[in-house]
Amino acid sequence: MSPDTFQSWQFWAVLSAVFAALTAIFAKVGVADINSDLATFIRTVVVLISFALILFATGQFANPGPISAKSWIFLVLSGLGTGASWLCYFRALKLGPATLVAPIDKLSVVLVAFFGVVFLGERPSLNGWIGIILIAAGAVLIAVKR
């Protein structure tokens, strides 16, 4: 691996996918014997502590610099969206198999593309749209009962 690898969004996106997959498996086992909302709370506390330690260890907490009102508003909205997503995800894992819950959850990829077009003015390529449609079709095929 070259040093440039760590500057590549693709590298970090693949790691994100790996950790998201592990999250689903670990969460499915962890939520089996407890309330899904409590499981989400425990996960959230672990995430908060982990990030606080990373920020302190790297010195990023010391002087974060100015944060605009716009950033605060959208980060709070993002946090609320994350919390709602986690609550729903853990509830779904409590009630259903991870092999069905995770693909439906990944319909978020399709929604991000749609929202990116509508709200951010992004324009996926033809190949991008084909991939987005295939992701949607794959999630539907996995979830449909036979």
C-alpha positions as CSV (number, residue, x, y, z in Angstrom):
1,M,0.0,0.0,0.0
2,S,1.4,3.4,-1.0
3,P,1.1,6.5,1.3
4,D,-1.4,7.9,-1.3
5,T,-3.8,5.0,-0.4
6,F,-4.6,6.8,2.8
7,Q,-5.6,9.9,0.9
8,S,-8.0,8.0,-1.4
9,W,-11.7,8.3,-0.8
10,Q,-12.1,4.8,-2.3
11,F,-9.9,3.3,0.4
12,W,-11.9,4.8,3.2
13,A,-15.2,3.9,1.5
14,V,-14.2,0.3,1.3
15,L,-13.2,0.3,4.9
16,S,-16.6,1.9,5.8
17,A,-18.4,-0.9,4.0
18,V,-16.3,-3.5,5.8
19,F,-17.0,-1.9,9.2
20,A,-20.7,-1.5,8.4
21,A,-20.9,-5.2,7.5
22,L,-19.2,-6.1,10.8
23,T,-21.6,-3.7,12.6
24,A,-24.6,-5.6,11.3
25,I,-23.3,-9.0,12.3
26,F,-22.1,-7.8,15.8
27,A,-25.3,-5.9,16.3
28,K,-27.5,-8.8,15.4
29,V,-25.8,-11.0,18.0
30,G,-25.7,-8.2,20.6
31,V,-29.3,-7.2,20.3
32,A,-30.6,-10.8,20.6
33,D,-31.3,-10.7,24.4
34,I,-31.9,-7.0,25.1
35,N,-34.2,-4.1,24.0
36,S,-33.1,-2.7,20.7
37,D,-33.3,0.9,21.9
38,L,-31.0,0.0,24.9
39,A,-28.7,-1.7,22.4
40,T,-28.6,1.5,20.3
41,F,-27.8,3.6,23.4
42,I,-24.9,1.3,24.4
43,R,-23.6,1.5,20.8
44,T,-23.9,5.3,20.8
45,V,-22.0,5.6,24.1
46,V,-19.2,3.4,22.7
47,V,-19.0,5.5,19.6
48,L,-18.9,8.8,21.6
49,I,-16.2,7.5,23.9
50,S,-14.2,6.1,21.0
51,F,-14.3,9.4,19.0
52,A,-13.5,11.5,22.1
53,L,-10.4,9.4,22.7
54,I,-9.4,9.7,19.0
55,L,-9.8,13.5,19.1
56,F,-7.9,13.8,22.3
57,A,-5.1,11.5,21.2
58,T,-4.6,13.4,17.9
59,G,-5.0,16.8,19.4
60,Q,-8.0,17.7,17.3
61,F,-10.1,18.6,20.4
62,A,-7.6,21.2,21.6
63,N,-8.3,23.9,18.9
64,P,-11.1,23.0,16.6
65,G,-11.3,26.5,15.2
66,P,-14.5,28.4,14.5
67,I,-17.6,26.4,13.5
68,S,-20.2,28.3,11.6
69,A,-23.9,28.3,12.5
70,K,-24.6,26.5,9.2
71,S,-22.2,23.8,10.1
72,W,-23.8,23.4,13.5
73,I,-27.3,23.2,12.1
74,F,-26.4,20.6,9.5
75,L,-24.3,18.6,11.9
76,V,-27.1,18.5,14.4
77,L,-29.5,17.5,11.7
78,S,-27.1,14.8,10.6
79,G,-26.7,13.6,14.2
80,L,-30.5,13.4,14.5
81,G,-30.7,11.5,11.3
82,T,-28.0,9.1,12.5
83,G,-29.8,8.5,15.7
84,A,-33.1,7.8,14.0
85,S,-31.3,5.5,11.5
86,W,-29.6,3.6,14.3
87,L,-32.8,3.2,16.3
88,C,-34.6,1.9,13.2
89,Y,-31.7,-0.3,12.2
90,F,-31.4,-2.0,15.6
91,R,-35.2,-2.5,15.8
92,A,-35.1,-4.1,12.3
93,L,-32.2,-6.4,13.3
94,K,-34.0,-7.4,16.5
95,L,-37.0,-8.4,14.4
96,G,-35.5,-9.8,11.2
97,P,-32.4,-11.5,9.8
98,A,-29.3,-9.5,9.1
99,T,-29.1,-10.9,5.6
100,L,-32.4,-9.1,4.8
101,V,-32.1,-6.0,7.0
102,A,-28.7,-4.9,5.8
103,P,-29.6,-4.9,2.0
104,I,-32.8,-2.9,2.7
105,D,-30.8,-0.5,4.9
106,K,-28.4,0.0,1.9
107,L,-31.2,1.4,-0.1
108,S,-29.8,4.5,1.6
109,V,-27.3,4.5,-1.3
110,V,-30.2,5.0,-3.7
111,L,-31.7,7.7,-1.6
112,V,-28.4,9.5,-1.3
113,A,-28.1,9.6,-5.1
114,F,-31.7,10.9,-5.3
115,F,-31.2,13.5,-2.6
116,G,-27.8,14.4,-4.0
117,V,-29.5,15.3,-7.3
118,V,-32.4,17.1,-5.8
119,F,-30.6,19.0,-3.0
120,L,-27.0,19.2,-4.0
121,G,-27.2,19.5,-7.7
122,E,-25.1,16.4,-8.3
123,R,-25.3,14.6,-11.6
124,P,-24.4,10.9,-11.6
125,S,-23.1,9.6,-14.9
126,L,-25.1,7.1,-17.0
127,N,-23.0,4.3,-15.4
128,G,-23.7,5.8,-12.0
129,W,-27.5,5.7,-12.6
130,I,-27.2,2.1,-13.9
131,G,-25.4,1.1,-10.7
132,I,-27.9,3.0,-8.5
133,I,-30.8,1.2,-10.3
134,L,-29.0,-2.2,-9.9
135,I,-28.5,-1.5,-6.2
136,A,-32.2,-0.8,-5.8
137,A,-33.2,-3.8,-7.8
138,G,-30.9,-6.0,-5.8
139,A,-32.2,-4.9,-2.5
140,V,-35.8,-5.5,-3.7
141,L,-34.9,-8.9,-5.0
142,I,-33.3,-9.9,-1.7
143,A,-36.2,-8.7,0.4
144,V,-39.1,-10.1,-1.7
145,K,-40.5,-13.3,-0.3
146,R,-40.4,-16.3,-2.5
